[in-house]
Amino acid sequence: MSWLVTGGAGYIGAHVVRALQSAGLDTVVIDDLSSGHADFVPAEVPFVVGTILDRDLLLHTIAEHSVTGVIHVAGYKYAGVSVQRPLHTYEQNVTGMATLLAAMQERGVDRIVFSSSAAVYGTPPGEIVTEETPKSPESPYGESKLIGEWLLRDQEIAVGLRHTSLRYFNVVGSGDPSLYDTSPHNLFPLVFDALVEGRTPRINGTDYPTPDGTAVRDYLHVADLAVAHVAAARRLDAGESLQPAYNLGSGDGVSVRQIMTTISEVTGIPFTPEAGPRRPGDPARIVTSGELAARDIDWKMRHSLRDMVESAWEARSGAEIRHN
């Protein structure tokens, strides 16, 4: 019996793998390494290099490793770029999900935890997002995640699939010094890259109606996120019922300027961020409530903002040393 982690060589997936190991659950990883890293997968964890679009590979992997559940983290995760690459986004995230579910059905695997996204909400009408907030995705990425949730719902009706989806905003930090965020589009790597290269980081929008004029968002430590995935998996293993979806958030959020200030303090690199214009469509404040997740899947914010920055910078600095 083991859990298959799709995308397990990526930043989030690799943390999920380690959380599964800590919980004593056997794990197997499949990843096409389009954005993941082979050295993120522990040596003792079976690692299949390939795509979830390959149904035969999925069928073989599930059978060979006695897979009984899936944590589905693989996907094309760049919301902004998805606008320019909608067909690629749908192929990876929608066709990929359908192919995975078909293989699971053929092999009798009946439980899955889906790494969804708060992008399914688009720009919500209120400041606090709940699971009942209307879904109105504003990018092919957000749309593909919502369709993924629909596919899970439909498979539940058709074949009794047991599932839950975890929706979250910005994932940062590191739970292991060997793991770090390498996305070219996420805030922490962008700021770290600028500082390492001697450039000044930039804030997009400093005139929002917030306490310091910059946008407020939920930032979550990746290790906390991984624990929630494993808690959901264990409840599915136990045959317990879960909600179709859970939001993972702090309920209050932090501002971009707060992040910049903390990064300067942690790195010891003084800087004053450049002020750029707002990006179209960026709301002033979006945070989500994690009350349901706290009740059902052990969700909590175990790390402070400083913890997030310190762990991320330590991992990034270690990577610089290892690669030079």
Residue, then its C-alpha position, 0 to 999 in steps of 0.5 A: m500500500s502506498w500513496l502516489v504523489t504526482g509532481g513529487a519532484g517539485y517544490i510543493g510535491a517534494h515537501v508532501v513526500r517528506a511529510l508522508q515519510s514522516a507519517g510513516l506512509d509509503t510513497v512513490v513519485i511520478d514527475d516529468l521534471s518540466s519544473g521539478h528536480a530529480d534531487f528533490v526526491p529522497a533516494e529511498v523513494p521510488f521515482v518514476v520519470g514521466t508524465i501523467l498524460d501517459r496512461d500506460l505509465l500510470l497503470h504500470t506505476i499504480a500496479e507495480h507499487s501497490v498504490t492505494g491513494v493519490i496526492h495530485v500535485a502535478g500541473y502547470k501552475y503559472a496563472g499569468v502565463s496560462v493566458q498566453r498558453p491556454l491549450h498547454t494549460y488545459e492539456q496538463n491540468v484537465t487532460g492530465m487529471a482525466t487521464l489520472l482518474a481513468a488509470m485510478q478507476e481501472r486499477g481500483v484506486d478510490r481516494i485522491v487529494f487534489s492540490s487545487s488553487a484559490a485561483v478558482y475564486g478569481t477576484p472575490p467580492g469580499e475580503i475574506v474568502t470562504e468555501e462558499t464564495p462564488k467561483s469566478p476564475e480569471s485565467p485558464y489556470g484557475e479555470s483548469k483547477l475548477i474543472g479538475e474539481w468538477l471531474l472529481r465530483d463527477q467521478e464520485i457520483a459515477v464510481g464512488l471516488r473519495h476525494t478532497s481539494l485543497r485551495y490556497f494562495n501563496v506558498v513560501g518558505s522551506g521545510d528542508p534546506s535542500l528544497y527551495d522554490t525555483s519558480p520564475h514567477n513567485l514573489f520570494p524567488l523574484v526578490f531573492d534573485a534581485l538581491v543576489e544580482g544587485r538589483t532593487p526589488r519592485i512592488n507593484g502598487t503602493d496606493y491600495p486602500t490598505p494600512d501601508g498601501t500595498a496589496v495584502r495576501d495569504y502567505l503559507h509555509v510550505a511545510d504547513l501545507a504539506v501536513a494538511h495534504v497528509a492529514a487529508a490522505r490519512r482521513l481518506d485512508a481511514g474511510e472518513s468523510l471530508q468536504p469536497a474542498y477546503n481553503l487553507g489560509s491565515g484569515d488575516g494575511v500580510s502585505v507585500r511591504q511587510i514581506m519586503t521589510t522582513i526579507s531585508e531584515v533576514t538577509g541583512i541586505p538593506f533596500t527600499p523597494e521600487a514603486g511600480p504601478r498596480r497590475p491590472g486586476d489585482p485587488a487590494r486584499i484577498v485572504t481566506s479563512g481556514e476554519l473548516a480545514a482546521r476542524d477537519i485536516d489539522w490545518k494551522m499556521r505553524h510558522s510566522l512570516r519571519d520563519m517563512v523568510e528565514s527558511a526560504w533564504e536559508a534554502r536558497s543560499g544553500a542552493e547557491i553554494r551547492h551549484n557554484 
